[in-house]
Amino acid sequence: MPKYEGILRKVPIFSSLNEETLLQIDQVCIKMNYQKGNIILFEHDEGNALFFIVKGEVKISRESDDGREVILSLIHDSDVFGEMSLLDGMPRSANVTAMEDTELYMIKREDFLELLNNHPDVSIALLEEITHRLREAGMRIKSLSLNDAEGKVAMVLLQIADEKGKIKNGIVEIEKLPFQHDLANMAGTSRETISRTLHSFAKKGLVELEGSKLRIIKYEQFKDIYT
């Protein structure tokens, strides 16, 4: 009986595959569970598997030269990670940590490379995913190097809104905003700056804060101001 077929269909790089191919992938998936705070991968680990998230959220991070954590991205349900090391055989380029209790499925390198050989459409979908991430990384690097503190925080909010926000009537709601120290590590600034900037945005009527929930009131206007 298929274990993961319905879940695989939700993963972008597998979404166009036929049922027979999904069943083949289903047979080589390995289920893994991690508790909040668990390290899933360490930077420099061997790149021998691809992962996709069934339920939960993980952060991709690196350590800067001065020992600070730099969060590259937060990813969640149906997102894929580990693909670059899987393809080039090089060690992992970042740490991966569970931000909440997380369920993953893993596909070993040899099984995934066989899938790419047999199904070029998976290769194309994977290239599209990698290209999207490279564009996002380029924009983030530009924002961190050119923007002032307010602009850096705004770019991080826009990144999170794009990844997991829900839009309705021009308002984007982020149900669970990351902790302020995580936002600071994403923006390359301090926790105090995050707190001050969020409250500044609220005073300007750009956002609403309600516990861990944040709403960007006029999303397109906010985006025009800070991009």
Residue pairs with C-beta under 8 A, 6 or more apart in sequence:
2 22
2 23
2 26
3 26
3 29
3 31
4 25
4 26
4 29
4 31
4 105
5 19
5 22
5 23
5 26
7 54
7 105
8 14
8 17
8 22
8 25
8 26
8 29
9 15
9 22
10 77
10 78
11 52
11 78
11 80
12 78
12 80
12 125
12 129
13 80
13 122
13 125
13 126
13 129
14 22
14 25
14 122
14 125
15 125
16 121
16 125
17 25
17 119
17 121
17 122
21 115
21 119
24 115
25 107
25 115
28 107
28 108
28 111
29 105
29 106
29 107
30 105
30 106
30 107
30 108
31 103
31 104
31 105
31 106
32 51
32 103
32 104
32 105
32 106
33 101
33 102
33 103
33 104
34 40
34 56
34 98
34 101
34 102
34 104
35 98
35 101
36 98
36 99
36 100
36 101
36 102
37 97
37 98
38 97
38 98
39 95
39 96
39 97
40 51
40 58
40 96
40 97
40 98
40 102
40 104
41 82
41 92
41 94
41 95
41 96
42 92
42 95
43 62
43 63
43 91
43 92
43 93
43 94
43 95
44 91
44 92
45 91
45 92
46 85
46 91
46 92
47 82
47 84
47 85
47 86
47 88
47 89
47 90
47 91
47 92
47 109
48 86
48 108
48 109
49 82
49 86
49 106
49 107
49 108
49 109
49 112
50 80
50 81
50 82
50 83
50 86
50 106
50 107
50 109
50 112
51 80
51 81
51 82
51 96
51 104
51 105
51 106
51 107
52 78
52 79
52 80
52 81
52 104
52 105
53 75
53 76
53 77
53 78
53 79
53 80
53 81
53 102
53 103
53 104
54 77
54 103
54 104
54 105
55 77
55 102
55 103
56 76
56 77
56 98
56 99
56 100
56 101
56 102
56 103
56 104
57 74
57 75
57 76
57 98
57 99
57 100
57 102
58 74
58 75
58 76
58 81
58 96
58 97
58 98
58 99
58 102
59 71
59 73
59 74
59 75
59 96
59 97
59 99
59 182
60 71
60 72
60 73
60 74
60 75
60 81
60 94
60 95
60 96
61 69
61 70
61 71
61 72
61 94
61 95
61 96
61 97
61 185
62 69
62 70
62 72
62 93
62 94
62 95
63 69
63 70
63 95
64 70
68 185
69 185
70 185
70 186
70 188
71 182
71 185
71 186
72 94
72 137
73 133
73 136
73 159
73 163
74 99
74 160
74 163
74 164
74 178
74 182
74 186
75 81
75 163
76 163
76 164
80 129
81 96
82 92
82 96
83 126
83 129
83 130
84 90
84 93
84 130
85 91
85 92
85 93
86 109
86 112
86 113
89 109
99 178
99 182
107 115
115 122
116 122
116 123
116 126
136 159
139 155
140 155
140 159
143 151
143 152
143 155
144 152
144 155
144 187
144 188
147 154
147 155
147 226
149 187
149 189
149 193
149 197
150 197
150 200
150 226
151 226
152 187
152 188
152 189
153 183
153 187
153 189
153 193
153 194
153 197
153 198
153 201
154 197
154 201
154 222
154 225
154 226
155 187
155 226
155 227
156 183
156 186
156 187
157 174
157 207
157 214
157 216
157 222
158 222
158 223
158 226
158 227
159 186
160 174
160 177
160 178
161 172
161 174
161 216
161 219
164 174
164 175
165 172
165 173
165 174
165 216
166 172
166 173
166 175
167 173
167 219
170 218
170 219
170 220
171 215
171 216
171 217
171 218
171 219
172 215
172 216
172 219
173 213
173 214
173 215
174 213
174 214
174 215
174 216
175 212
175 213
176 212
176 213
177 183
177 212
177 213
177 214
178 186
180 191
180 194
180 195
181 191
183 191
183 194
184 190
184 191
184 193
184 194
187 193
187 194
198 207
198 209
198 214
199 209
201 207
202 208
202 209
205 217
206 216
206 217
206 218
206 221
206 222
207 214
207 215
207 216
207 217
207 222
208 214
208 215
208 217
216 222
